Amino acid sequence: MTKSEKILAAKSGQTSVSPGEIVVVPVDMAMIHDNNAALTIENFSKIVDAKIWNPENVTMFMDHHSPSTTVKAAKHHDAMRKFATEHGIRKIHECGCGISHVVMYEDSLLQEGAIVVGTD
């Protein structure tokens, strides 16, 4: 198996997985960036009684429109800040922090073998 297959197998409790197979695994980290945050927040708000499973394992980045390129982008950034506050998300990376994928690595937000999903 490839490294990715080994991780998916271990996380799903199976001895092996193969291409095309559907497996269910727990998510260790979720990343939301400003390019897709507005849509993510909008859809999240449509879920009845929705809550973040673990705010410590969610990180938000303002890196695609940094600094805000339009009034609309600035409003999206404000919506991200509000969402983070409402849901106890403390890992919010403001404009100028760097590129999300790189910062996640540099700040040790990624652990070997972890399942990470993002809005990219």
N, C-alpha and C positions, 0 to 999 in steps of 0.2 A: 504494500500500500504506500501511497504518497504520504508525506508529512500531514497534509490536510486531511486525508482519509483516516490516518491514525488518530488525529485529534477528534474528528467527528465520531469515530468508533468509540473511543474512550469516553467522550462526553455523553454518548447515547447508551452506554452500557453494553455495547455489542463487541464481539471479538473482531469483526471486520465490517467494512462498508465498501460499496463499489459505485462507480459512476452510474447515475440514473436512479439510484435508490433514494427514497425519501426517508430522512431520519429526523427525529425530534431531539433537540438539545437545548439545555438552558443557556440563556444569554448572560455573559459575564459583564459586558460593558456596552452601552448604547451611546452613539455620538449623533448629535443634531447640529447641522451647520446652517448658517443664515440663508443659504440659497433655497433650502427646502423647509426651513423651520415653520414658516407661515402655514403651509399646507399640512405639515405634521401636527401642529398645534390645533388647527381647525378640525382635522379628523379625530384627534384625540378627544376634543371637547364633545364630539358626537356620541362617544361611548358612555352609556349610562354607568354612573358610579365608578368611572375610570380613576385609577390612581397609579402613580409610578411605583413599580415593584420594589425598587431600592434607589432612592435619590443619589446615594453615594456612587452608584454605578452608571450614572448618566452624566455626560459632559456635553456642553454646548459651546459652539465656536462662531464668532463673528469674523470670518476670514475671507469670504468671497466678495463682500462689499465693505472693504475696510481701507479707509474710512467710508462711511455711508456714501454711496454714489448718487442717491436720489432721496427725495423725501419719503418715497415708498420704502426704500431700504432702511431708512432711519426708523420708520414706524415698525418694520419687521424686527429690528434690533430691540426696540422698546417692548414689543410683544414677547420676545424671547426672555428679556429680563423679568417681565411680569410673570410669565409662565414658570420660570426658574424659582422665583420667590414663592409663588403659590404652592409649588410642589416640593419645596425643600431641596432643590438642586443647587449645590454650592459650587460645582465645577463649571463656571461660566467664563469663557475666555473672550475678553473684550477685543474690540478693533485694535489691530496692531500687534496682537500676541504671536502671530505667525500662522503658518499653514496647518490646519487641523491634523492631517495625517502625520506630519513631522513632529508637531508639538506633542501629540499623544505618545509618540515613541520617546521623545526627549524628556518628557515629564513622567516617564515610567507608568503611564496609564494603561499600557499594553503589557500583558504578561504572556509568556510562552504557554501555548496550549489553551489560551482563553478564546471564547467565542465572542467576537465583537461585531456589532451591526451598526450601520450608519445610514444617514439619509442621502449619501452619495448615490 
